[in-house]
Amino acid sequence: MSTYKNLPLCDLEGYEISRQSMTTPLHLDSPAIEIMANFSRHTALMLMDDMSIEQATNLLINAHMSKALVRNEHDQFIGMVTLADLQSSRVLSIANQLGVNRRDLTITNLMKPKDQCTGVQLQFVLTSTIGDVLQTLKTEGVQYLLVVAQNNMEIVGMISALDIAKSLHIPIQISPKPRNFQEVMLAVVHP
């Protein structure tokens, strides 16, 4: 038997939307904390590193998410994966390089490893604007920043270019910075 109870319901005749619930539109000078996905309020989507590309793609689409953190069997954070990564031509390229079928690839094959992810300390987010964060994303050539609390060495949130673009209704173009010689050469050949 359940110990929960039904709540009494009411008719909505005469009710209007609370003015307090109508949020003020965000702009580039709004506090950066306003755009941060706060993991203490909303649990981060975490995918297992051995999940198939197809499973991960379906999960992200069904959850209406564009990115997820990746963890290993020991529940350790090991990287990030985006829906764009999972749906890109890189999937077939990596499958060809490894000599396997696309369906045999896992998130591990496409994720951005932890050591290549970019973080920013919460204390700086608290004193910055969305414009500051956007400038940082563009300068670093990254689509997202993981927000970290230095005092307890935890990832507490994330700020993404896609979330900024959606919230501010502006187009955002970020060119990735080459991380190695091969990427530098590709950038020179295909500007």
Secondary structure, 3 states (H helix, E strand, C coil): CCCCCCCCCCCCCCCCCCHHHCCCCCCCCCEHHHCCEECCCCCCCEEECCCEHHHHHHHHHHCCCCEEEEECCCCCEEEEEEHHHHCCCHHHHHHHHHCCCHHHCEHHHHCEEHHHCCEEEHHHHCCCEHHHHHHHHHHHCCCEEEEEECCCCEEEEEEEHHHHHHHHCCCCCCCCCCCCHHHHHHHHHCC
